[in-house]
Amino acid sequence: MAIRERRTKGIGSGLDVFSDIALPGWARIRQELDRTDVGSIDDAIAREFAKPGIGDQITPGKKVALTAGSRGIDRIAEVLRACVTEVRNRGGEPFIVPAMGSHGGATADGQVALIAHYGVTEKAVGAPIRASMETVRLGELEGGVPVWFDRIAHDTADLVIPVGRVKPHTDFRGPVESGLMKMIAIGLGKQHGASWFHSQGMHTFGDLIPKVARFTLSRMPIPFGVALVENGYSKLAQIEAIPADAIFERESELLAVARGMMAGLPAVDQVDVLIVDEIGKDISGDGADPNVIHRAVVDTMDFSTARPQIQRYIVRGLTENTDGNATGIGMFDFTLERLVEQMDPVPTYMNTITAKGPQGARVPITVATDRQALTLAIASALKVPEGNARIMRIRSTKELETLFVSAPVLAELQESGVPVEVLEDVHPIAFDTDDMFAE
């Protein structure tokens, strides 16, 4: 009998002892999130490029490289298209370079395909995309820290303009985290830069990223960067062009803004089981954002005081745009066979090995159905009253407006005055004929 067949049959028979675990009822609720909206992207980009010291640095005939990262940023193709328009309006010759370290399987074609998932194509943005994994070594910092830079941008561009989202990072804390400085230091460093950075350990990122980015800024023609901030609905809230000499200070301020806008789980004390429907690289670098679920791939993050404290984690599937990259699956305790079958080992392994975190690709306890995953997760949790498991279920860590909460969680939210809207009465957790969630 094949291993997979044995595994599935074993779940159906050997673990039947847990199948009669009583489940609580649950209800769908809605929480109010930050709604700050950027408005027209074309108008916002035009306004920023019109600021003194920004667009006037682009003069006729200059070749201008704009960066495209590996994250699922809201309307990123529109942002880049608007930037392309502003560059052309000033006589510049724009093109796009992927700036995502080793993502996309660490190949040029893979990186082009990855940004295409987000709508960033030559036709959509109105400019050519030039991708290569080749780099130029710009030099090294004191202590032997090497600094790498995308060869196409280095050899071809008169100006390089990083365009990226500012947000809390998934694996470290620092004065700047995910944003323009990281894109300059690591994203444009391609595989060489990303691999070296991760080899130093995540605990060094908060110190190294500003140092490497400043070194790069001192040697490359980067006149300004375009910072993007998203609201609680993962929609663009703010666009700001920042002069090169102010990127560090302003990005640090925008990081605080982004953290304040960021959505999270309703703040109850404890959850026994968190169910996440989808993870993917378009959701977070770790598949699911540790800042939301309060568990990380690396041990440098401390969520001991975060609320809620969560005992067990279930993940049900991968997003379409992650293209089989299941990085972050190792944060979960239980998963479904359908997700494991979707995994592509090449991008998953490449990503986690480059990040020096192979534990992020570890496959959790794997079962066939949602009912099995839920009952086993409850059975493995501590001190769960019969029939009163505290459960939350979210679509993803980017979609947190509506979610399911079990009756005990709902009662705590209502008693504590947390402002949530109950969209339906508490009802039994429903499964279809295949024992998958029916809603």
Secondary structure, 3 states (H helix, E strand, C coil): CCHHHHHHHHHHHHCHHHCCCCCCEEEEEEECCCCCCCCCHHHHHHHHHCCCCCHHHCCCCCEEEEEECCCCCCCHHHHHHHHHHHHHHCCCEEEEEECCCCCCCCCHHHHHHHHHHCCCCHHHHCCCECCCCCEEEEEEECCCEEEEEEHHHHHHCCEEECEEECECCCCCCCCCCECHHHHHHCHHHHHHHHHHHHHCCHHHHHHHHHHHHHHHHHHCCCCEEEEEEECCCCCEEEEEEEEHHHHHHHHHHHHHHHHHHCCCCCCCCEEEEEEECCECCCCCCCCCCHHHHCCCCCCCCCCCCCCCEEEEEEECCECHHHCCCCCCHHHCCEEEHHHHHHCCHHHHHHHHHHCCCHHHHCCCEEECCHHHHHHHHHHHCCCCCCCCCCEEEECECCECCEEEEEHHHHHHHHHHCCCEEECCCCEECCECCCCCECC
